[in-house]
Every structure is written in C-alpha cells, then in structure tokens.
Amino acid sequence: MAKAKVAYVCSDCGSDFVKWQGRCDDCGAWNTLSEFRIGSTTSGGSGKPKAGQFTGYAGSLSEVKTLSEIDLSDVPRMSTGVEELDRVLGGGLVPGSAILIGGNPGAGKSTLLLQVLCKLAQTHTALYVTGEESLQQVALRAQRLSLPTDSLQMLSETSVETICAVAERQQPKLMVVDSIQVMSHAEVTSAPGGVTQVRESAAYLIRYAKLTNTVLILVGHVTKDGSLAGPKVLEHMIDCSIMLEGSTDNRFRTLRGVKNRFGAVNEIGVFAMTEKGLREVKNPSAIFLSRADEAAPGSVVMVVWEGTRPILVELQALVDDSNYGSPRRLAVGVDQNRLSMLIAVLHRHGGIQVGDQDVFINVVGGLKVVETSADLAVLLALISSLRDRALPMDLVVFGEVGLSGEIRPVPSGQERLNTAVKHGFRYAIVPDANVPKGGVKGMKVIGVKTLAAALIAIEEIE
C-alpha cells in the first residue's frame, strides 16, 4: 500500500509546507504548523461519498445549464423566526448552505441554535447533532427555556459517516452539528480537534449539505485571541461565518457576520441573555446610549454604520498623567494602532500634546468599531478629557481623520443624521461633504474640513 503523503498546515493562515518548522513563512506565526495527512495515492482520496450514497442528488448537480436556465425560485430563503439572526444571515437560511457560528465558551451559541431549531421544527424537519453534550443535558436546557420539544430530532454522535447516514434516512431540511472540533472521520487517523480531522470532517458534512440541499450549521470553538480554532481553510469552505461576541459578565451578546455569500458582510445583531435564553434587541442604540444624567468630560456619542443600519454608540476617553517612563495607550472597541496614529495627528495638526499622558479609550456596551468614522469622535473625546470640559449631551460626531489633518466624508451620512435626530440629538459635527443640502430638521449640522475647524466648532457649541 502506498505511503500516505504528509503536509504541515498553518492553523492561522492555511499555508502548507512539506516539512515542519517553528515559524510560518507566510503569516509569521510561531508554533502553528500541524501535521496533515493527505492520504495514499491508491485510496482515491479520503472523505468521498461511496457509490450510491446521497442517491438522487449528484446526478442533478452534474447537469450543465446556462445561467439564464437556473430557476431561483427553487432556493427560497427560510426565515429563522429571529429578526436579528435573519439580518446577519442576509434575510434567512439558504437551502444547501453551510454556516459556521463561533464564539467564546458560554456566549450562548448552543442556546441560540436550540431556540431556533425548536421553533423551526414545528414546520420543517430539523436534526440537532450534539457531540459534546448528552441528550439529557440538551433536553434539560430546552425545558429550562420553555421551548417546544415535540418535533425536534436529536442525535448524539461524533462520527461524520454515521451522522450523514442518519440524516440521509431522516431527510432533514436543517441540521446543526455541535461542534465541529469533536467530529471525526474514519479514514483520518489523527485525534479529533486536529487540523486534519476538522478539515476532513467539515468537508464531508458540507459535501452532504450541498448534495442534499440541506441547511448545515456548524458550531466552532475559538482560540485565545478570539479567532475560530482549526485550519484557516475552514472559513473558505463554508458559505457564511458568524461570531457570537460577548463576555459571561455582560448580559448583551453581539452576533457579527464575518463572511456571507448571501448577504452583507459585517452585519450585526444584538441579543440579551435572559433566564429564558437569548432575546433579540430591536433597538441596539438604546442599550449603547445608557449615559449618565449629567455630562461628563471625555464622553461623546458617535454614529457607526454596521452592515445595513446606523447605530449610536457612546465613546469614552480618559487622559491622565503617566506615572511611568512610557505612557500607556489602551483601546477597547477600536484599533489601538489607529489610536496611536490619531494622537500623532492631534499633535501635528491640532497643536495638542498628549505624548506624556496615559490615554484610555473605551466603546460603551462592548461593541467593536471597525470603520474609520469613529476617528473624529476619538479625538474630540480625548480633548474633552484633557481639558476636563464636558461636551454637550445632545451632540453627535462622526468623520474620518486623514494624516494631513483633513476630515474626510463617510458613507451614508444622511441616514446617520436622521437616526441621531430620532434619538433627540440637536447638534452634529460631521465632515463638510456629509452635510445635507437641505439640512436636517431639528438639528444644527456643522460641517468641518480640517481638525482645526472641528476644534473651533466645539468652542462655538459649548
């Protein structure tokens, strides 16, 4: 029998090498290469369905059609019954799609999926496969959450061959596998959770989902840095990747879309953890704007654009004398490297020096801001804390700051201002190019082109 080929795959970037080495040459990560057995040349490849398996589907997929002959009515979206989840998915579940949901332990991944499946099982055939918990544990959780349990089919199994065999017999429209890290493939000799097992097990399940038009949802663990555990190529194999963010000491959870072939990327949904499970938050701005009764220095409200909607978020800054030789720069919710860049711009083009001060930035509510519209809000909050002068509570700010001190426009400026007006804000400092021609009723919009002009605008409002 021919000897199996061996490759070494980086779990961070997915690059493969012919021999093991301590450092990945592509991404620079250390100790991330794991052994991956490709299989012998005479075996015909591992993980392929046997002849006759998944009968009735492979033949139809092999037919050649022109693009105009494809009937889109054959793949209608399936609503989950949870608007925030449907928003992140792009409108609902697509038959034949593979979805990967990740998150920290205790974030609520299994709880959310159990809630969704118990409801969908009333009208669609659904199969919940658990590999980490016993069936009794899942049943106890469903009983505690007061969920309907008469229609959902349950299976406790870790072999992907057995799972697909049972699913082929039951013909579910929706199948959840919790979690992919404990699944194993019979033709792979490595232990469950390794690069080889995760890769081959996921490929086998995804192949079944594509051939049978089944919605497949995989639950994945995360590493210490918050990224999905397992090979990076797993993210390329699935159609949609979403992350459930939130710590166990915070009752709010954020569901963020990382990859989506059927909808907008970086869409978020907000949930609250209650005694009855996760409950969707219809107005996220309300929870992110729980401010104090009196204005405090270093606090400002910004409007960020998440997916397809604007969200108002409070940003706080604290500037204090440094007790050490090297001042600290700490950012929670925004990019720390961008904070350092903005501090340099503030010194060069605003004439304000904070190089000998400790600077702390925090986005209230645990939201992670990834767009550049928060630049101007960060700088104004820093100035407010440095001068110990509070900004007006009815002021909203957004805008991108360039290295030359210019204030650059951001997308969807009109929608951001309209949302701010609905929440009672009367003043806005925005890029000059984002000022509406007809203005905004009930709000004074101040357009600025440079950082110096923004500093003058603050003095006028105060």
C-alpha positions in Angstrom: 0.0 0.0 0.0 1.4 3.4 -1.0 2.6 5.6 1.8 0.4 8.5 2.9 1.5 11.9 1.9 2.1 14.4 4.8 1.9 18.2 4.7 2.2 20.7 7.5 -0.6 23.3 7.6 -0.6 26.6 9.4 -3.8 26.9 11.6 -3.7 30.7 11.3 -3.4 31.4 7.5 -3.9 27.9 6.0 -0.5 27.8 4.2 1.0 24.3 3.8 4.7 23.2 3.9 6.5 20.0 3.0 8.2 19.8 6.4 7.6 21.1 9.9 9.2 24.4 11.0 8.7 26.6 14.1 7.6 29.7 12.2 5.1 30.1 9.3 6.9 32.0 6.5 3.6 33.5 5.2 1.9 34.9 8.3 4.9 34.9 10.7 3.0 33.0 13.5 5.0 30.7 15.7 4.1 27.0 16.5 1.0 26.9 14.3 2.1 24.2 11.9 0.2 20.9 12.4 0.6 17.6 10.6 -2.0 17.0 7.8 -2.2 13.6 6.2 -3.3 13.9 2.6 -3.9 10.1 2.1 -2.3 7.4 -0.1 -2.3 7.8 -3.8 -4.1 4.5 -4.2 -7.0 5.3 -1.9 -8.7 7.7 -4.3 -8.9 10.4 -1.7 -10.4 10.4 1.7 -13.9 11.6 2.7 -15.5 10.9 -0.7 -19.1 9.5 -0.7 -19.3 5.9 -1.7 -21.2 4.9 -4.9 -24.9 5.3 -4.4 -24.5 7.5 -1.3 -26.7 10.6 -1.2 -28.7 9.0 -4.1 -30.8 11.2 -6.3 -28.8 14.4 -5.9 -25.4 14.0 -7.5 -26.9 13.4 -11.0 -28.8 16.6 -11.0 -25.8 18.7 -9.9 -23.8 17.2 -12.8 -26.1 18.6 -15.5 -24.8 21.6 -17.4 -27.1 24.6 -17.6 -26.8 28.2 -18.8 -27.1 31.0 -16.3 -30.5 32.0 -17.6 -31.9 28.5 -17.2 -31.3 28.4 -13.5 -34.6 28.8 -11.6 -34.0 30.9 -8.5 -37.5 30.0 -7.1 -36.0 26.6 -6.2 -33.9 28.1 -3.4 -36.2 30.3 -1.3 -34.9 31.6 2.0 -36.1 30.1 5.2 -36.8 32.6 8.0 -35.4 31.6 11.4 -38.1 33.5 13.2 -35.5 35.7 14.8 -35.2 39.1 13.0 -31.7 39.9 14.3 -30.4 36.5 13.2 -32.1 36.8 9.8 -30.4 40.2 9.4 -27.0 38.8 10.0 -27.7 35.9 7.6 -28.8 38.3 4.9 -32.5 37.5 5.1 -32.7 33.9 6.3 -31.3 30.5 5.7 -30.5 29.4 2.1 -31.0 25.6 1.3 -27.7 23.9 0.7 -25.7 26.5 2.5 -23.0 25.8 5.2 -22.9 28.2 8.1 -20.2 28.3 10.7 -21.0 30.0 14.1 -18.2 30.6 16.6 -17.9 32.3 20.0 -16.3 32.1 23.4 -17.4 29.3 25.8 -20.7 30.4 27.5 -21.5 33.0 24.9 -24.8 31.3 24.0 -24.1 29.5 20.7 -25.9 26.3 21.7 -28.7 28.2 23.4 -29.4 30.3 20.3 -29.4 27.4 17.9 -31.6 25.3 20.2 -34.1 28.1 20.4 -34.1 28.5 16.6 -34.4 24.7 15.8 -37.1 24.1 18.3 -39.3 26.7 16.6 -38.4 25.7 13.0 -39.0 22.0 13.8 -42.7 22.9 14.1 -42.8 23.4 10.3 -39.6 21.9 8.9 -37.7 18.7 9.6 -34.7 19.6 11.8 -31.9 17.5 13.2 -29.7 18.6 16.1 -26.5 16.6 16.4 -24.6 17.0 19.7 -21.1 15.7 20.2 -20.1 17.5 23.4 -23.3 17.2 25.5 -25.5 14.3 26.2 -29.1 14.2 25.0 -30.3 14.7 28.6 -28.3 17.9 29.0 -29.8 19.4 25.9 -33.3 18.3 27.0 -32.8 20.0 30.4 -31.8 23.2 28.7 -34.8 23.1 26.4 -37.0 22.5 29.4 -35.5 25.4 31.3 -36.0 27.7 28.3 -39.7 26.5 27.9 -39.1 25.5 24.3 -41.4 23.2 22.3 -39.7 19.8 22.2 -42.2 17.6 20.4 -40.8 17.9 16.9 -37.0 18.4 17.1 -35.0 15.3 16.2 -31.9 14.7 18.4 -28.7 12.7 17.8 -25.7 12.2 20.0 -22.8 11.2 17.6 -19.3 12.2 16.7 -18.7 10.1 13.5 -19.5 12.1 10.4 -20.2 8.9 8.4 -22.9 7.9 10.9 -24.3 11.4 11.0 -24.7 11.6 7.3 -26.2 8.1 7.2 -28.8 9.0 9.8 -29.5 12.4 8.0 -29.9 10.6 4.7 -32.6 8.4 6.3 -34.4 11.2 8.1 -34.1 13.8 5.3 -33.9 17.0 7.5 -34.2 20.4 5.9 -31.9 21.9 8.7 -29.1 20.2 10.5 -26.9 21.5 13.3 -23.6 19.9 14.3 -22.3 21.0 17.7 -19.4 21.1 17.5 -17.1 20.5 14.5 -14.0 20.2 16.8 -15.2 16.9 18.3 -16.2 15.2 15.0 -14.1 12.5 13.5 -13.7 10.8 10.1 -13.0 7.1 9.9 -10.3 7.4 7.2 -8.3 10.0 9.2 -6.0 8.6 11.9 -5.4 11.8 13.9 -7.3 12.8 17.0 -10.5 14.8 16.9 -9.8 18.6 17.0 -6.7 18.4 15.0 -6.2 20.2 11.7 -6.7 17.0 9.6 -9.8 15.8 11.4 -11.5 19.2 11.4 -10.8 19.8 7.8 -11.9 16.4 6.5 -14.9 16.2 8.8 -16.2 19.6 7.7 -15.6 18.7 4.1 -17.6 15.5 4.4 -20.5 17.3 6.1 -20.5 20.2 3.7 -20.5 17.8 0.7 -23.6 16.1 2.1 -25.3 19.5 2.6 -24.6 20.6 -1.0 -25.8 17.3 -2.5 -29.0 17.1 -0.5 -29.9 20.8 -0.3 -29.8 20.8 3.5 -29.0 23.8 5.6 -25.9 22.9 7.6 -24.9 24.9 10.7 -21.5 24.1 12.3 -20.6 25.2 15.8 -16.9 26.1 16.2 -14.6 26.9 19.1 -12.4 30.0 19.3 -8.8 30.4 20.3 -7.3 32.7 22.9 -7.2 35.6 20.5 -10.9 35.2 19.6 -10.4 33.6 16.1 -12.0 30.4 15.1 -10.0 27.3 16.1 -8.9 24.8 13.4 -7.5 25.3 9.9 -8.0 28.7 8.3 -9.2 26.9 5.1 -12.4 26.0 7.0 -13.5 29.6 6.5 -13.1 29.2 2.8 -15.2 26.0 2.7 -18.3 27.4 4.3 -20.8 30.0 2.8 -21.4 32.1 5.9 -19.3 32.7 9.0 -20.7 34.5 12.1 -19.3 35.2 15.5 -21.3 35.5 18.8 -19.3 38.0 20.8 -19.8 38.9 24.5 -18.4 38.0 27.9 -20.2 36.0 30.5 -20.3 39.0 32.8 -22.2 41.1 30.2 -25.8 40.3 29.5 -25.7 41.5 26.0 -24.4 39.5 23.0 -23.4 40.7 19.6 -23.8 38.4 16.6 -21.5 39.7 13.8 -21.2 38.4 10.2 -17.6 37.8 9.1 -18.3 36.2 5.8 -21.6 35.8 3.9 -22.1 34.7 0.3 -25.8 35.5 0.5 -25.8 38.9 2.2 -24.0 41.9 3.6 -20.7 41.4 5.5 -20.1 42.9 8.9 -23.8 43.0 9.7 -24.6 42.7 13.4 -27.4 41.5 15.6 -27.8 42.3 19.2 -29.2 39.9 21.8 -29.8 40.0 25.6 -29.2 36.9 27.7 -32.1 36.3 30.0 -33.5 33.4 32.1 -35.4 32.3 29.0 -32.5 32.3 26.7 -31.3 34.9 24.2 -33.8 37.6 23.3 -33.3 40.0 20.4 -32.8 43.7 20.9 -34.8 45.6 18.3 -33.2 49.0 19.1 -29.5 48.5 19.7 -28.8 52.2 20.0 -30.9 52.3 23.2 -28.6 50.0 25.1 -25.4 51.6 23.8 -26.7 55.1 24.9 -27.3 54.4 28.6 -25.4 57.5 29.7 -25.3 59.3 33.0 -27.8 62.1 33.8 -25.1 64.8 33.7 -22.5 65.3 31.0 -19.0 64.1 31.9 -15.7 65.0 30.4 -14.3 62.6 27.8 -17.8 61.3 26.7 -19.2 61.7 23.2 -21.8 60.0 21.0 -20.9 58.8 17.6 -22.9 57.1 14.8 -21.3 54.0 13.4 -22.6 52.0 10.4 -22.9 48.3 11.0 -24.0 46.3 8.0 -27.1 48.0 6.7 -28.1 50.2 9.6 -26.6 53.1 11.7 -26.1 52.6 15.5 -25.5 55.3 18.0 -22.7 54.4 20.5 -21.1 56.3 23.4 -17.3 56.6 23.3 -15.4 57.4 26.4 -11.8 58.7 26.7 -9.6 59.2 29.8 -6.3 61.2 29.6 -4.2 61.2 32.8 -0.7 61.9 33.9 1.6 59.0 33.4 3.4 57.5 36.4 5.8 55.6 34.3 8.5 56.4 31.8 6.5 55.1 28.9 2.8 56.4 28.7 0.2 53.8 28.2 -2.1 53.5 25.2 -5.1 51.3 25.7 -8.1 51.0 23.4 -11.1 48.8 23.9 -13.5 48.5 21.0 -11.3 50.4 18.5 -8.0 49.7 16.8 -5.1 50.5 19.1 -2.7 51.2 16.2 -5.2 53.7 14.8 -5.4 55.4 18.2 -1.6 56.0 18.1 -1.9 57.5 14.6 -4.7 59.8 15.7 -2.7 61.0 18.7 0.1 61.9 16.3 -2.3 63.8 14.0 -3.7 65.7 17.1 -0.2 66.8 18.0 0.9 67.8 14.5 -2.3 69.5 13.1 -4.2 70.3 16.3 -1.3 71.6 18.4 -2.3 69.5 21.4 0.3 67.3 23.0 -0.6 64.1 25.0 2.7 62.3 24.4 3.4 62.3 28.2 -0.1 61.3 29.2 -1.8 57.9 29.6 -4.6 57.6 27.1 -7.5 55.1 27.5 -10.4 54.7 25.0 -13.5 52.6 25.6 -16.6 51.9 23.4 -19.5 51.5 25.8 -21.5 48.3 25.5 -18.7 46.1 24.3 -19.2 46.9 20.6 -16.2 46.7 18.3 -15.9 49.6 15.9 -14.1 48.6 12.7 -14.9 51.6 10.4 -13.0 54.9 10.3 -16.0 57.1 11.0 -15.0 57.0 14.8 -11.8 59.0 14.2 -13.2 62.4 14.9 -15.2 61.2 17.9 -12.0 59.7 19.4 -10.1 63.0 19.0 -12.9 65.2 20.5 -13.3 62.8 23.4 -9.5 63.0 24.1 -9.6 66.8 24.0 -12.6 66.8 26.3 -10.9 64.6 28.9 -7.6 66.5 28.6 -9.3 69.9 29.2 -11.7 68.4 31.8 -14.6 70.1 29.9 -17.7 68.1 29.1 -19.2 68.1 25.6 -22.9 68.7 25.2 -25.0 65.6 25.7 -27.1 66.4 22.6 -24.0 66.4 20.4 -23.3 63.6 17.9 -20.0 63.3 16.0 -18.6 61.2 13.1 -15.9 61.5 10.4 -12.7 60.1 9.2 -9.4 61.9 10.0 -6.6 61.9 7.5 -2.9 62.1 8.2 -2.8 65.7 6.9 -5.5 66.7 9.4 -8.4 66.8 6.9 -11.8 65.5 7.8 -12.9 63.0 5.2 -16.5 62.1 4.4 -18.0 58.7 5.4 -20.7 56.7 3.6 -24.5 57.1 4.5 -24.1 60.4 6.2 -27.8 61.4 5.7 -29.0 58.1 7.3 -26.7 58.6 10.3 -28.0 62.1 10.9 -31.6 61.0 10.6 -31.1 58.3 13.2 -29.5 60.8 15.6 -32.4 63.2 15.2 -34.8 60.5 16.2 -32.9 59.9 19.4 -33.1 63.6 20.4 -29.7 65.0 19.3 -29.7 68.7 18.3 -26.1 69.2 17.2 -23.8 67.4 14.9 -20.1 67.8 13.9 -19.6 66.0 10.7 -17.4 66.2 7.6 -18.3 69.1 5.3 -19.1 66.7 2.4 -21.6 64.9 4.6 -23.7 68.0 5.3 -27.2 67.6 3.6 -28.0 70.4 1.2 -31.5 70.9 2.7 -30.2 70.4 6.3 -31.8 68.2 8.9 -35.0 69.4 10.6 -34.5 69.8 14.3 -30.7 69.6 14.2 -27.8 72.1 13.7 -25.3 70.3 11.5 -21.8 71.8 11.5 -19.6 70.7 8.6 -15.8 70.8 9.1 -13.0 70.2 6.6 -10.0 70.1 9.0 -9.2 69.1 12.5 -8.6 72.8 13.4 -12.1 73.7 12.2 -13.5 70.9 14.4 -11.8 72.3 17.5 -13.3 75.7 16.7 -16.7 74.2 16.3 -16.5 72.7 19.8 -15.9 76.1 21.3 -18.9 77.5 19.5 -21.3 74.8 20.7 -20.0 75.0 24.3 
